[in-house]
Amino acid sequence: MSWAGPFQYDIGKTNNRGENPVEVVFDDSLPTLLCLSHLRWSFVYQRPQHLMSRFARDYNLLFWEEPITTEAAEPWLEVRPDASGVQVLVPRLPEGRAGEASERDQRELLNGYLDKLGVGNELLLWYYTPMSLAFSDHLWPRLTVYDCMDELSAFRGAPPELIERETELLRRAELVFTGGYSLYEAKRERHDNVHPFPSSVDVEHFASARQPQQDPEDQARIGFPRLGYYGVIDERLDLDLLEKVADMRPDWQIVLLGPVVKIDPAELPRRDNIHYLGAKAYDDLPQYLAGWDVAIMPFALNESTRFISPTKTPEYLAGGCPVVSTPIIDVVRTYGDTGIVRIADSPEAFVEAAAEALADAAEPDRLLETADGILGDMSWEFTWSLMKEKMTCSM
């Protein structure tokens, strides 16, 4: 299906995992939730995907991504239905469109698509990036939610106007969620309806890693013991730490899964015992995790990690893997005294903590019992239900 006019809307027929064709479904009886995100739906599967796929049960869910350059002479909107019920919307803008021209194109594409769907007064807005205000600040939703999952202004390459736009978004939003307690403390003085929702976990999905599985082909050739990490490889990782740990223990194999973003791949440490296996699908992560002895979070301590609350911490534990992390504030607060998430502030301490974590393999029952006690009700389903309650109370 496509609509012609000043702007064109092309409807894709497959979801982001290339599965069976998925048609656009729009239920006039449901309100519409428009999620404006700096992360792409088909990128690393994390907080936005977990939450929006659940909100799609109760809303017509539109997921608006940042624009992509097109060779076409005119802007158009790609509409990619996902099997979860989410409609992924990708603005395609002619090369060279930036600044006010880009914002104007996105505003017109958004307005046109909302009009085509017949979205009326039952619109809710959910922001992951304040930068989206540039083309959506004219909308009058029943509710505006700001889910501040990261301190984006501290990330490499952040637009200078982001801080000013966040101030405006905090003024407009009726409800603010944060991705951890450190972020909550940073935002609670700036809004009177802020609620912390730290990282949750799909326990059932990652618990499959507790069972013996066939090693993925690209990991099977790697020896043991294995220290593993999955996630985006960017300025938040302490590359010097990784290099020193690899040098101190050449008999340990360090496995890194994930896309390299915002850093030059040439900057990555290269050692015979460091293995970069690239980005992996969310569905495949437990199979890799099952083949690790220790899961690691070698984050640098800098402005970009000051407020993070890594989703992978409970995922690693759900998979039955002990964890070694650098002293990220929210990790220390939540897991530092558990005995199965060890904190290390130097390469020497990291090696010592990893050696202790390897010894946990001798007591797997204690490890799993402790992990299950920590996870408790940290499910995405529980987080989603609590967020729904906060939204209902705020409308």
Residue, then its C-alpha position, 0 to 999 in steps of 0.5 A: m500500500s502507498w499513498a501519493g501526494p506532496f509526500q509519499y508513504d511506502i509501506g514495507k511488507t516484512n518486519n525487521r527480522g525478515e520474517n513472514p510479511v506483516e501488514v499495517v494494522f490500525d485499530d480506530s478504537l485504540p489510542t495512538l502512542l507515538c514513540l520518538s527515538h534516537l535508537r533504531w528498532s532493528f539496532v540492539y534490542q533493549r529498553p525501547q523494544h521491550l517496552m514498546s512491543r508491550f505497549a502495542r497491546d493497548y495502543n496503535l504503536l508508532f515508532w519514529e526513527e531518526p532520518i536516513t538519506t535517500e537518493a530520491a528528490e523528495p522526502w518520503l516515509e518508510v512504514r515498516p510493520d513489525a510482528s510485535g504490532v509496532q509500526v516502525l516509521v523511517p523518514r527518508l530525506p534527500e541528501g543534504r537536508a539538515g537543520e531547519a529543512s530536515e525538521r520541516d520535512q519530518r514535521e510534514l511527513l509526521n503530520g501527513y501520516l497522522d492525518k492519513l491514519g485519522v489520529g485524533n485527540e487520543l494521541l500520546l507522545w513518548y520521547y527517548t530524545p528531546m531532539s525530536l521536539a524540533f518537529s513534534d512540538h506542535l502536537w497536542p497529546r493527551l499525555t507526554v512521557y519522557d523516558c530518559m534512559d541515558e544522559l544523552s548530552a554526555f555522549r560523544g557527538a551530542p548536539p549542543e542544543l540537546i540540553e536546551r531541548e531537554t529543558e523544554l521537554l521536561r516543561r512539557a512532559e506530565l510524566v518522566f521515567t529514568g533508566g536508573y537511580s542515578l538519573y532519577e537523582a539528576k532529574r528529580e529536582r527538575h520535574d515533580n513527577v519523576h520515577p526511576f525504572p532501572s534495567s529489567v530483564d526477560v528472565e525466561h529468554f536468558a534463562s535458556a543459557r543455563q542449559p547446555q547448548q551447541d556453541p555458535e559456529d564463530q564462538a566454537r573455535i575459541g578456547f576456555p576460559r571465556l570472559g564475554y561481553y555483549g552490547v554496543i562497543d563505543e566510548r563507554l568501554d574501557l579499551d585500555l582495561l581490556e588490553k591490559v587484562a588480555d595481556m595479564r592473562p593470555d590464557w583467558q579468552i575475551v569474547l566481545l559481541g556487538p556493533v562498533v559505534k562512534i569510535d574508530p575500529a582501529e582503536l580497538p585493542r588487538r590481541d590473540n585472546i581478544h575476539y570481536l564477533g560482531a553484532k548478534a540478534y537478541d534471540d541469539l544472545p543466550q546461545y553465546l552466553a551459555g558458552w561463557d564462564v564469566a560475563i564482564m562489563p568493562f565500562a570506562l568511568n567517564e561522563s557517558t557512563r556516569f548515569i548508566s544502569p546496564t540492562k545486561t547486568p540482570e540478563y547475565l544473571a538470568g543466564g546463570c553467569p557471574v559478573v565482573s564490572t567496573p564501579i558503575i554507580d548503579v551497578v555498585r548500588t544494586y548488585g555490589d554486595t551480592g557476591i556474584v557481581r564483583i566490582a573491580d576498579s583497576p586491571e589488576a582488580f579485574v583479573e582478581a575478580a574474574a579469577e574469583a568468578l571462575a571459581d563460582a563454577a564449583e558452586p553452580d547451585r549457590l550461584l543460581e539461587t543467589a541470581d534468582g533471589i536478586l532478579g525477583d520481580m525485575s521483569w519487563e512485564f512488571t516494569w511495563s505494568l507499573m509504567k501503565e499505572k503511572m501513565t493512567c494516573s498522570m492523564 
